[in-house]
Amino acid sequence: MASEIIPQLKKTSFKLINEISLALNNKLTVGGIFCDLEKAFDSVNHDIQLSKCEFYEFRDKTNALLRSYLSDRYQRVVINNGFSNNTTFSEWGKIKHGVPQGSILGPFSSYSI
């Protein structure tokens, strides 16, 4: 359940920031490697991800939360012509790959399992 995940993410983030601060305060060199993981989020196969949850024995509310998070999502494209008031919509399509972005569970569901 999200209440189990969020405190761990906060704890991990705090630990990283604290370690960097301590190193800088001790005049040590600190380096970082940053990767653009946008494409990784777009390539997560929902069925594979959910089968991993079952394999690692995610139970009850946690399994239900991740299943709800990944299942039965749809999207469409909106095209707005800037030169007129015409707006065109594509058909709704079911999303079978990718993780909804902009939420706290996105990185967890992609990389922690």
C-alpha positions as CSV (number, residue, x, y, z in Angstrom):
1,M,0.0,0.0,0.0
2,A,1.1,3.6,-0.6
3,S,1.4,4.2,3.1
4,E,4.1,1.5,3.2
5,I,6.0,2.9,0.2
6,I,6.0,6.6,0.8
7,P,7.9,6.6,4.1
8,Q,10.6,4.4,2.6
9,L,11.0,6.8,-0.3
10,K,11.3,9.8,2.0
11,K,13.8,8.0,4.2
12,T,15.9,7.0,1.2
13,S,15.8,10.6,-0.2
14,F,16.7,12.1,3.2
15,K,19.7,9.6,3.5
16,L,21.1,10.6,0.1
17,I,20.8,14.3,0.7
18,N,22.3,13.9,4.2
19,E,25.3,11.9,2.9
20,I,25.9,14.5,0.2
21,S,25.7,17.3,2.7
22,L,28.1,15.6,5.1
23,A,30.6,15.0,2.4
24,L,30.4,18.7,1.2
25,N,30.7,19.9,4.8
26,N,33.9,17.8,5.2
27,K,35.3,19.3,2.0
28,L,35.1,16.0,0.1
29,T,34.4,15.8,-3.6
30,V,30.9,14.8,-4.5
31,G,29.9,13.5,-8.0
32,G,26.7,12.4,-9.5
33,I,25.6,10.5,-12.6
34,F,22.1,11.5,-13.9
35,C,20.3,9.5,-16.4
36,D,17.2,10.4,-18.5
37,L,14.9,7.5,-17.7
38,E,11.9,8.9,-19.7
39,K,12.0,6.0,-22.2
40,A,12.3,3.5,-19.5
41,F,8.9,4.7,-18.1
42,D,7.4,4.4,-21.5
43,S,8.5,0.7,-22.0
44,V,7.1,-1.0,-18.8
45,N,4.9,-3.8,-19.9
46,H,1.9,-4.0,-17.5
47,D,1.4,-7.7,-17.7
48,I,5.1,-8.4,-17.0
49,Q,5.1,-5.9,-14.1
50,L,2.0,-7.5,-12.5
51,S,3.4,-11.0,-12.9
52,K,6.5,-9.8,-11.1
53,C,4.3,-8.6,-8.2
54,E,2.8,-12.0,-8.0
55,F,6.2,-13.8,-8.2
56,Y,7.6,-11.6,-5.3
57,E,4.4,-12.3,-3.4
58,F,2.9,-8.9,-3.1
59,R,-0.2,-9.4,-1.1
60,D,-3.6,-7.9,-0.5
61,K,-3.7,-4.1,-0.6
62,T,-0.2,-3.6,-2.1
63,N,-1.0,-5.9,-5.0
64,A,-4.5,-4.3,-5.5
65,L,-2.9,-0.8,-5.4
66,L,-0.3,-1.7,-8.1
67,R,-2.9,-3.6,-10.2
68,S,-5.3,-0.6,-10.1
69,Y,-2.4,1.8,-10.9
70,L,-1.4,-0.1,-14.1
71,S,-4.7,-1.6,-15.3
72,D,-7.5,-0.2,-17.4
73,R,-5.9,3.0,-18.4
74,Y,-6.8,4.8,-21.6
75,Q,-5.4,7.8,-23.5
76,R,-6.0,9.9,-26.6
77,V,-4.3,12.7,-28.4
78,V,-5.8,16.1,-28.6
79,I,-4.7,18.2,-31.6
80,N,-5.5,21.9,-31.4
81,N,-4.8,24.0,-34.6
82,G,-3.4,27.3,-33.3
83,F,-4.7,29.1,-36.3
84,S,-8.4,28.3,-35.8
85,N,-10.7,27.1,-33.1
86,N,-10.8,23.5,-34.5
87,T,-9.8,20.8,-32.0
88,T,-9.5,17.2,-33.2
89,F,-9.4,14.2,-30.9
90,S,-8.0,10.7,-31.6
91,E,-9.8,7.6,-30.6
92,W,-9.3,6.4,-27.0
93,G,-6.7,3.6,-26.9
94,K,-5.9,1.3,-24.0
95,I,-2.4,1.7,-22.5
96,K,-0.5,-1.6,-22.3
97,H,3.0,-0.2,-21.7
98,G,4.3,2.7,-19.7
99,V,3.8,4.0,-16.2
100,P,1.6,6.9,-15.4
101,Q,4.0,9.8,-14.8
102,G,3.8,12.6,-12.3
103,S,3.0,10.4,-9.3
104,I,5.0,9.1,-6.4
105,L,4.4,5.4,-7.4
106,G,5.9,5.8,-10.9
107,P,9.6,5.2,-10.0
108,F,8.6,2.4,-7.5
109,S,6.6,0.4,-10.0
110,S,9.2,0.7,-12.7
111,Y,12.4,0.0,-10.9
112,S,11.8,-1.5,-7.5
113,I,10.3,-4.7,-8.6
